[in-house]
Amino acid sequence: MLQNETVKIDQIPLLAAEKHYFVLDEEGYLQYFLYNQAPEHWKMLSANLFRRKLHGFDAATDQQGNVHLLGYEPERGLFYLPPGPAGPEIPQLIYQDPHKKIGHLSVCLDQNNNLHLLILTYNKQYAMWWLFHLCQEQQKWAGPHLIEFGYGPPQQYGLIGADYQGHIFVLYRLFTAGKYNLAYRLLKEGTPRPGKTTLLQAGQDECFFPTFLVDPDNTIHLSWISRTGENMFLNYACRTPAGKWDNFFNAEVLPDSFLLSFLCRHTDKIFMAWKKEQTFFYFYSLQSGKSWQRGKSQIATKELQLFRWRTPAFLGENLPIRGHHLFANAGKPPQKIPLPQHFWPHFTAENKEENEIPAALHILDILTAYTLTRAGNLQAANSHLKQKLKQQQKGFFKLYTESLDQTENLKEKLAAKNIKLKDLEKLLQQTMAELQKHIHAQQKETATLEAQCNKLQKENEKLKKEGLAREAALVRLEERIANLIREKEMLCAEKLKKTSFLSKLFLKKR
């Protein structure tokens, strides 16, 4: 794993209950090793525990020492492998969505041995991501319940945890305003809606994968690596039993340090460590994170490997060391069950140093370590600035030559544009003259048409008057005709009377 590569925590090996070791091989198959004490050796019990390829996995160990395993494939879903009395069972498919791919997984157990899962899903087509919470109660799965969603890169990696009061909380990298911040949310019991979001990092560009530790008094200790520009920092904060965030602490670390800090408790001390290459640095606190002292740096001469450490839930306070991510001597699996003195950095050596080193020398060692760290930072910054200056000089020269070429090209283009503009100006003048002629002709034609229109209107008025006179004459003629018809009818009637009288007269004469 590269020094400056973001840790994909659900793909690194996992050691559970001190004797169960799980690791993904190069093809993505989950291998399972069991430690036998007589004789001392690791025995592979399965080369493909889930009977399929996995992209990531996680586990939780309950108070009886049983290991609950979960693994996922981005497209095929999330699978659960419950502990069985006769050996591993067939993995159960507990979540699948054809429109979302799974990209991250974290698991924890509460005080009632109920499993709680944090899964990150994403859809590249719509550039969206979702964080979901699933839980198991009475052998039944509930959810998924939405915690957070958004747009942007799907790297909102995080952890889910439980405190000693039965509360479930999540810590995750939240991408907002072009950078990753560290977010904390409490999952309220009895409702699928989580509590408000608390952002724990301010004024820095990017945070990396967090780690946490819960004390029996319900104090939650957090640690994470962050970066601002070229500078890197180790950060600490704690949530008190009353729910208040307090004791914020940060210290500058060497550039290109490993992007995961290691937070763990050994006896009455809390250790916060980080590393660069094979050198480990750490702070320790005797006051539960209220104040920190710098320990002596340690150089590992052997190859080391990062692994996840899963102890029985809520029994960790009785263990010699408690933590989630630790380093031990490399091997697949480790050559022996790691003991506190096998972990890196060697925290148990701190007690001897306190008794053997005088206070003044101890302060001198702290100042020396701090000076060396600052000197390393300055040296790295100086070399970086020199390289940056050389690059800028090359860039300036390149820009200068490009600007000269662009100036000549622009001059040529400007001359061509001037010629085109003159041609366009002539064409515009010709077009304007033709338009003026056309407009003048149109005006004359419009005046002629208006005169003709006026003449026609006058003739129309005259015709209207003549028409009205003719209509009146016609009415008079119609009335006269009606009168003549009546007169004719009266004459006809009189004629009939006279004819009838004459007929009778002629008849009498005969």
C-alpha positions as CSV (number, residue, x, y, z in Angstrom):
1,M,0.0,0.0,0.0
2,L,1.4,3.4,-1.0
3,Q,2.2,6.0,1.6
4,N,-0.1,8.6,0.2
5,E,-2.9,6.2,-0.9
6,T,-6.3,6.4,0.9
7,V,-6.6,3.3,3.0
8,K,-9.4,1.0,1.8
9,I,-9.9,-0.4,5.3
10,D,-12.4,-3.1,4.5
11,Q,-9.8,-4.9,2.4
12,I,-7.0,-5.3,4.8
13,P,-6.5,-8.5,6.9
14,L,-8.5,-9.0,10.1
15,L,-7.6,-10.8,13.3
16,A,-10.6,-11.7,15.5
17,A,-10.6,-13.1,19.1
18,E,-6.9,-13.6,18.8
19,K,-7.1,-16.9,16.9
20,H,-9.3,-16.3,13.8
21,Y,-7.5,-14.7,10.9
22,F,-9.1,-13.6,7.6
23,V,-7.5,-12.2,4.5
24,L,-8.5,-11.5,0.9
25,D,-6.2,-13.2,-1.6
26,E,-5.2,-11.5,-4.9
27,E,-8.3,-12.8,-6.7
28,G,-10.7,-11.6,-4.0
29,Y,-11.4,-14.9,-2.2
30,L,-11.6,-14.7,1.6
31,Q,-9.1,-17.1,3.3
32,Y,-9.7,-18.3,6.9
33,F,-6.9,-19.4,9.3
34,L,-7.4,-20.8,12.8
35,Y,-4.6,-20.8,15.4
36,N,-3.8,-24.0,17.2
37,Q,-1.8,-23.8,20.4
38,A,-0.6,-27.4,20.4
39,P,1.5,-27.4,18.4
40,E,1.6,-23.7,17.7
41,H,0.7,-23.0,14.1
42,W,-1.9,-21.5,11.9
43,K,-4.1,-23.9,9.9
44,M,-6.1,-22.8,6.8
45,L,-9.6,-24.0,7.2
46,S,-11.0,-22.4,4.0
47,A,-9.5,-20.8,0.9
48,N,-12.9,-19.4,-0.2
49,L,-15.0,-18.9,2.9
50,F,-17.9,-17.0,1.2
51,R,-17.8,-19.3,-1.9
52,R,-17.5,-16.1,-4.1
53,K,-15.2,-13.2,-4.8
54,L,-15.5,-10.3,-2.4
55,H,-14.6,-6.6,-2.8
56,G,-14.5,-6.0,1.0
57,F,-15.4,-7.6,4.3
58,D,-15.7,-6.9,8.0
59,A,-16.3,-8.8,11.2
60,A,-17.5,-8.4,14.8
61,T,-16.8,-10.7,17.8
62,D,-19.5,-11.1,20.4
63,Q,-19.0,-11.6,24.1
64,Q,-18.9,-15.4,23.7
65,G,-16.1,-15.2,21.2
66,N,-18.2,-16.0,18.1
67,V,-17.2,-14.2,14.9
68,H,-19.9,-12.7,12.7
69,L,-18.6,-12.1,9.1
70,L,-20.0,-9.9,6.4
71,G,-18.7,-9.4,2.9
72,Y,-19.9,-7.7,-0.3
73,E,-19.6,-7.6,-4.0
74,P,-20.4,-4.2,-5.6
75,E,-23.2,-5.5,-7.9
76,R,-24.3,-8.8,-6.3
77,G,-25.0,-7.6,-2.9
78,L,-24.1,-7.9,0.8
79,F,-23.7,-11.3,2.4
80,Y,-23.8,-12.4,6.1
81,L,-22.0,-15.5,7.4
82,P,-23.3,-16.3,10.9
83,P,-21.2,-18.4,13.3
84,G,-22.4,-22.0,13.4
85,P,-21.7,-24.7,15.9
86,A,-20.7,-27.1,13.2
87,G,-18.6,-24.7,11.2
88,P,-19.3,-22.0,8.6
89,E,-22.7,-21.9,7.1
90,I,-23.8,-20.8,3.6
91,P,-23.6,-17.0,3.4
92,Q,-27.0,-15.2,3.5
93,L,-27.8,-12.4,1.0
94,I,-29.2,-9.6,3.2
95,Y,-29.1,-6.6,0.9
96,Q,-29.1,-6.0,-2.9
97,D,-30.1,-3.1,-5.1
98,P,-29.8,-3.3,-8.9
99,H,-29.5,0.5,-9.1
100,K,-26.8,0.9,-6.5
101,K,-23.3,-0.6,-6.1
102,I,-21.8,-1.3,-2.7
103,G,-18.4,0.4,-2.1
104,H,-17.7,0.2,1.7
105,L,-18.7,-1.8,4.8
106,S,-18.3,-1.4,8.5
107,V,-19.7,-3.7,11.3
108,C,-20.3,-3.4,15.1
109,L,-22.2,-5.2,17.8
110,D,-24.2,-3.5,20.6
111,Q,-24.5,-4.7,24.2
112,N,-27.4,-7.0,23.2
113,N,-25.3,-8.8,20.6
114,N,-27.3,-7.2,17.8
115,L,-25.3,-6.5,14.6
116,H,-25.2,-3.0,13.1
117,L,-23.9,-2.3,9.6
118,L,-22.8,0.9,7.8
119,I,-22.7,0.4,4.0
120,L,-21.8,2.9,1.3
121,T,-23.5,2.6,-2.0
122,Y,-23.1,4.6,-5.2
123,N,-24.4,5.1,-8.8
124,K,-21.8,6.3,-11.2
125,Q,-24.4,7.2,-13.9
126,Y,-26.0,9.8,-11.7
127,A,-22.8,10.6,-9.7
128,M,-24.7,9.9,-6.4
129,W,-23.8,8.1,-3.2
130,W,-25.8,6.9,-0.2
131,L,-24.9,5.8,3.4
132,F,-27.3,3.2,4.9
133,H,-27.7,1.6,8.3
134,L,-28.8,-2.0,8.7
135,C,-29.4,-3.8,12.0
136,Q,-30.2,-7.3,13.1
137,E,-32.7,-7.9,15.9
138,Q,-33.9,-11.3,16.9
139,Q,-32.3,-12.9,13.9
140,K,-34.2,-10.5,11.5
141,W,-32.7,-7.7,9.5
142,A,-34.2,-4.3,9.5
143,G,-33.4,-1.5,7.0
144,P,-31.7,-0.2,5.1
145,H,-32.2,3.2,6.8
146,L,-30.8,6.2,5.1
147,I,-28.1,8.2,7.0
148,E,-26.7,10.5,4.3
149,F,-26.7,11.0,0.6
150,G,-25.1,13.4,-1.9
151,Y,-23.4,14.0,-5.2
152,G,-19.7,13.7,-6.0
153,P,-17.0,11.1,-5.6
154,P,-18.2,7.9,-3.8
155,Q,-15.5,7.8,-1.1
156,Q,-17.5,8.6,2.0
157,Y,-15.7,5.8,3.9
158,G,-16.5,5.5,7.6
159,L,-17.0,3.4,10.7
160,I,-20.0,2.4,12.8
161,G,-19.6,1.9,16.6
162,A,-21.5,1.4,19.8
163,D,-20.9,2.9,23.2
164,Y,-21.6,1.5,26.7
165,Q,-25.0,3.1,26.9
166,G,-26.4,1.3,23.9
167,H,-26.0,4.2,21.5
168,I,-24.9,3.5,17.9
169,F,-22.9,6.2,16.1
170,V,-21.2,6.6,12.7
171,L,-18.0,8.4,11.7
172,Y,-17.4,9.0,8.0
173,R,-15.6,11.3,5.5
174,L,-18.2,13.7,4.1
175,F,-17.5,15.4,0.8
176,T,-18.7,19.0,1.0
177,A,-17.6,22.2,-0.8
178,G,-14.9,20.3,-2.7
179,K,-13.2,18.7,0.3
180,Y,-13.6,15.8,2.7
181,N,-14.6,16.7,6.2
182,L,-15.0,14.3,9.2
183,A,-18.7,13.9,10.2
184,Y,-20.2,12.3,13.3
185,R,-23.9,11.3,13.6
186,L,-25.7,9.5,16.4
187,L,-28.3,6.9,15.3
188,K,-31.3,7.5,17.5
189,E,-33.0,4.3,18.9
190,G,-36.6,3.7,17.8
191,T,-36.4,5.9,14.7
192,P,-34.8,5.4,11.3
193,R,-33.7,9.0,11.2
194,P,-30.2,9.8,12.5
195,G,-29.3,12.8,14.7
196,K,-27.8,16.0,13.5
197,T,-24.4,16.0,11.8
198,T,-21.4,17.3,13.7
199,L,-18.4,18.3,11.6
200,L,-15.1,17.8,13.5
201,Q,-12.6,19.3,11.2
202,A,-12.4,23.0,10.4
203,G,-10.0,25.0,8.1
204,Q,-8.4,22.0,6.5
205,D,-8.6,20.6,3.0
206,E,-9.0,16.9,3.4
207,C,-9.4,14.3,6.1
208,F,-8.6,10.6,5.7
209,F,-10.0,7.4,7.3
210,P,-10.8,7.9,11.0
211,T,-10.3,5.6,14.0
212,F,-12.0,5.6,17.4
213,L,-11.8,4.1,20.8
214,V,-14.6,3.9,23.4
215,D,-13.8,3.9,27.1
216,P,-16.1,2.2,29.7
217,D,-17.1,5.7,31.0
218,N,-18.6,6.3,27.6
219,T,-15.9,8.7,26.4
220,I,-15.3,8.4,22.6
221,H,-11.8,9.1,21.5
222,L,-11.2,10.0,17.8
223,S,-8.0,10.3,15.7
224,W,-7.4,11.0,12.1
225,I,-4.9,12.3,9.6
226,S,-5.7,15.4,7.6
227,R,-4.0,17.6,5.0
228,T,-3.9,21.3,4.1
229,G,-2.0,22.0,0.9
230,E,1.3,20.2,1.3
231,N,1.2,20.0,5.1
232,M,-0.2,17.0,7.0
233,F,-1.6,16.9,10.6
234,L,-2.4,14.4,13.2
235,N,-5.8,15.2,14.9
236,Y,-7.5,14.2,18.1
237,A,-10.9,15.0,19.6
238,C,-13.1,13.3,22.2
239,R,-16.8,13.2,23.0
240,T,-17.5,13.3,26.7
241,P,-20.1,11.2,28.4
242,A,-22.3,14.3,28.5
243,G,-22.2,14.5,24.7
244,K,-19.8,17.5,24.4
245,W,-16.9,17.6,22.0
246,D,-13.7,18.6,23.8
247,N,-9.9,18.4,24.0
248,F,-9.2,19.1,20.3
249,F,-5.5,18.6,19.5
250,N,-3.5,18.5,16.3
251,A,0.2,18.3,15.5
252,E,2.0,18.7,12.2
253,V,3.5,15.5,10.9
254,L,6.0,14.7,8.1
255,P,4.7,15.0,4.5
256,D,3.8,11.8,2.8
257,S,3.0,10.1,6.2
258,F,0.8,7.1,6.2
259,L,-2.8,8.2,5.9
260,L,-4.1,6.3,8.9
261,S,-3.5,7.0,12.5
262,F,-3.5,4.3,15.2
263,L,-5.5,5.0,18.4
264,C,-5.3,2.4,21.1
265,R,-5.3,2.1,24.9
266,H,-2.6,0.1,26.8
267,T,-3.3,-0.2,30.6
268,D,-3.9,3.4,31.8
269,K,-2.5,5.2,28.7
270,I,-4.0,6.2,25.4
271,F,-1.6,6.1,22.4
272,M,-2.0,8.0,19.2
273,A,0.5,6.9,16.6
274,W,1.4,7.5,13.0
275,K,4.2,6.4,10.7
276,K,6.2,7.3,7.7
277,E,7.8,4.4,5.9
278,Q,9.3,2.2,8.7
279,T,9.5,4.9,11.3
280,F,6.7,5.2,14.0
281,F,5.9,8.3,16.0
282,Y,3.4,8.6,18.8
283,F,1.9,10.7,21.5
284,Y,0.6,9.3,24.8
285,S,-1.9,10.6,27.3
286,L,-2.1,9.7,31.0
287,Q,-5.3,11.9,31.5
288,S,-7.7,10.3,29.0
289,G,-6.8,12.7,26.2
290,K,-6.8,15.9,28.2
291,S,-3.0,16.4,27.6
292,W,-0.5,14.7,25.4
293,Q,3.2,13.9,25.6
294,R,5.4,12.9,22.7
295,G,7.0,9.5,22.8
296,K,10.3,8.4,21.3
297,S,10.2,7.5,17.7
298,Q,10.8,3.8,16.8
299,I,12.2,2.3,13.6
300,A,11.0,-1.1,12.5
301,T,13.8,-3.3,11.1
302,K,11.4,-6.0,9.8
303,E,8.6,-5.8,7.3
304,L,5.3,-4.9,8.9
305,Q,1.7,-5.3,7.9
306,L,-1.4,-3.4,8.9
307,F,-4.3,-5.5,10.1
308,R,-7.7,-5.0,11.9
309,W,-8.0,-6.1,15.5
310,R,-11.4,-7.4,16.7
311,T,-11.8,-8.2,20.4
312,P,-15.0,-9.5,22.1
313,A,-17.6,-6.7,22.3
314,F,-17.6,-4.7,25.5
315,L,-15.0,-6.9,27.1
316,G,-12.1,-5.0,25.7
317,E,-11.4,-3.1,28.9
318,N,-10.1,-6.3,30.4
319,L,-7.6,-6.8,27.6
320,P,-4.0,-5.7,27.7
321,I,-4.5,-3.6,24.6
322,R,-7.5,-2.2,22.8
323,G,-7.8,-0.7,19.4
324,H,-9.1,-1.3,15.9
325,H,-6.1,-1.0,13.6
326,L,-2.6,-2.1,14.5
327,F,0.8,-3.1,12.9
328,A,2.6,-6.4,13.5
329,N,5.4,-8.4,11.9
330,A,4.5,-9.4,8.4
331,G,3.2,-12.8,7.5
332,K,0.1,-14.5,6.2
333,P,-1.1,-15.0,8.8
334,P,1.2,-13.5,11.5
335,Q,3.7,-16.0,12.7
336,K,2.3,-16.0,16.2
337,I,-0.7,-14.6,18.0
338,P,0.3,-10.9,18.4
339,L,1.0,-9.8,22.0
340,P,1.2,-6.2,23.2
341,Q,5.0,-6.3,22.8
342,H,4.6,-7.4,19.2
343,F,2.6,-4.4,18.1
344,W,4.2,-1.4,16.5
345,P,5.0,1.0,17.9
346,H,6.1,-0.9,21.0
347,F,3.9,0.8,23.6
348,T,5.1,-1.3,26.5
349,A,8.6,0.2,26.2
350,E,7.2,3.6,27.3
351,N,7.0,2.5,30.9
352,K,10.7,1.5,31.0
353,E,11.7,4.8,29.3
354,E,9.8,6.8,31.9
355,N,11.6,5.1,34.8
356,E,15.1,5.2,33.2
357,I,15.2,8.5,31.4
358,P,15.5,11.7,33.6
359,A,12.9,14.3,33.2
360,A,15.3,16.8,31.6
361,L,16.5,14.2,29.1
362,H,13.0,13.2,28.4
363,I,12.1,16.9,27.6
364,L,15.2,17.1,25.5
365,D,14.2,14.0,23.6
366,I,10.7,15.5,23.0
367,L,12.3,18.8,21.8
368,T,14.8,16.9,19.6
369,A,12.0,14.8,18.1
370,Y,9.9,18.0,17.5
371,T,13.0,19.8,16.0
372,L,13.8,16.8,13.8
373,T,10.1,16.7,12.7
374,R,10.1,20.4,11.9
375,A,13.5,20.2,10.2
376,G,12.2,17.3,8.1
377,N,9.1,19.3,7.3
378,L,11.2,22.4,6.4
379,Q,13.6,20.3,4.3
380,A,10.8,18.6,2.5
381,A,9.0,21.9,2.0
382,N,12.3,23.5,0.8
383,S,12.9,20.7,-1.8
384,H,9.3,20.9,-2.8
385,L,9.5,24.6,-3.3
386,K,12.7,24.2,-5.3
387,Q,11.1,21.7,-7.5
388,K,8.0,23.9,-7.8
389,L,10.2,26.9,-8.7
390,K,12.0,24.9,-11.4
391,Q,8.6,23.8,-12.7
392,Q,7.4,27.4,-12.6
393,Q,10.5,28.6,-14.5
394,K,10.0,26.0,-17.1
395,G,6.3,27.0,-17.2
396,F,7.1,30.7,-17.5
397,F,9.6,30.1,-20.4
398,K,7.0,27.9,-22.1
399,L,4.4,30.5,-21.6
400,Y,6.7,33.2,-22.9
401,T,7.5,31.3,-26.1
402,E,3.8,30.4,-26.5
403,S,2.9,34.0,-26.0
404,L,5.3,35.1,-28.7
405,D,3.9,32.6,-31.1
406,Q,0.4,33.6,-30.1
407,T,1.2,37.3,-30.7
408,E,2.4,36.6,-34.2
409,N,-0.6,34.5,-34.9
410,L,-2.8,37.2,-33.5
411,K,-1.2,39.8,-35.7
412,E,-1.7,37.7,-38.8
413,K,-5.3,37.1,-37.8
414,L,-5.8,40.8,-37.1
415,A,-4.5,41.8,-40.6
416,A,-6.8,39.2,-42.2
417,K,-9.7,40.4,-40.0
418,N,-9.0,44.1,-41.2
419,I,-9.2,43.0,-44.8
420,K,-12.4,41.1,-44.1
421,L,-13.8,44.1,-42.3
422,K,-13.0,46.5,-45.2
423,D,-14.7,44.1,-47.6
424,L,-17.7,43.8,-45.3
425,E,-17.8,47.7,-45.0
426,K,-18.0,48.0,-48.9
427,L,-20.6,45.3,-49.1
428,L,-22.5,47.0,-46.3
429,Q,-22.4,50.4,-48.1
430,Q,-23.6,48.8,-51.4
431,T,-26.3,47.0,-49.5
432,M,-27.4,50.3,-47.8
433,A,-27.5,52.2,-51.1
434,E,-29.6,49.5,-52.7
435,L,-31.9,49.4,-49.7
436,Q,-32.3,53.2,-49.9
437,K,-33.2,53.0,-53.6
438,H,-35.6,50.2,-52.8
439,I,-37.1,52.2,-49.9
440,H,-37.5,55.3,-52.2
441,A,-39.2,53.3,-54.9
442,Q,-41.4,51.8,-52.2
443,Q,-42.3,55.2,-50.9
444,K,-43.3,56.4,-54.4
445,E,-45.3,53.3,-55.0
446,T,-46.9,53.8,-51.6
447,A,-47.8,57.5,-52.5
448,T,-49.4,56.4,-55.8
449,L,-51.3,53.7,-54.2
450,E,-52.5,56.1,-51.5
451,A,-53.7,58.6,-54.2
452,Q,-55.5,55.8,-56.1
453,C,-57.0,54.6,-52.8
454,N,-58.3,58.2,-52.1
455,K,-59.8,58.4,-55.6
456,L,-61.5,55.1,-55.2
457,Q,-62.8,56.1,-51.8
458,K,-64.4,59.3,-53.4
459,E,-65.9,57.2,-56.2
460,N,-67.1,54.8,-53.7
461,E,-68.8,57.6,-51.7
462,K,-70.4,58.9,-54.9
463,L,-71.6,55.4,-55.9
464,K,-73.0,55.0,-52.4
465,K,-75.0,58.3,-52.7
466,E,-76.2,57.2,-56.2
467,G,-77.1,53.9,-54.9
468,L,-79.1,55.4,-52.0
469,A,-81.0,57.7,-54.5
470,R,-81.8,54.8,-56.7
471,E,-83.0,52.8,-53.8
472,A,-85.3,55.7,-52.8
473,A,-86.5,56.0,-56.4
474,L,-87.0,52.2,-56.5
475,V,-89.1,52.5,-53.3
476,R,-91.2,55.2,-54.8
477,L,-91.7,53.1,-58.0
478,E,-92.7,50.1,-55.9
479,E,-95.2,52.3,-54.0
480,R,-96.5,53.7,-57.3
481,I,-96.8,50.2,-58.8
482,A,-98.7,49.1,-55.7
483,N,-101.0,52.0,-56.1
484,L,-101.6,51.3,-59.8
485,I,-102.3,47.7,-58.9
486,R,-104.9,48.8,-56.4
487,E,-106.4,51.2,-59.0
488,K,-106.4,48.5,-61.6
489,E,-108.2,46.1,-59.2
490,M,-110.8,48.8,-58.4
491,L,-111.4,49.4,-62.1
492,C,-111.7,45.8,-62.7
493,A,-114.3,45.5,-60.0
494,E,-116.3,48.5,-61.4
495,K,-116.0,47.0,-64.8
496,L,-117.5,43.7,-63.6
497,K,-120.3,45.6,-61.9
498,K,-121.1,47.5,-65.1
499,T,-120.9,44.3,-67.2
500,S,-123.3,42.5,-64.9
501,F,-125.8,45.4,-65.1
502,L,-125.7,45.6,-68.9
503,S,-126.1,41.9,-69.1
504,K,-129.2,42.0,-67.1
505,L,-130.5,45.0,-69.1
506,F,-130.0,43.2,-72.4
507,L,-131.8,40.1,-71.0
508,K,-134.8,42.2,-70.1
509,K,-135.0,43.7,-73.5
510,R,-135.2,40.4,-75.1
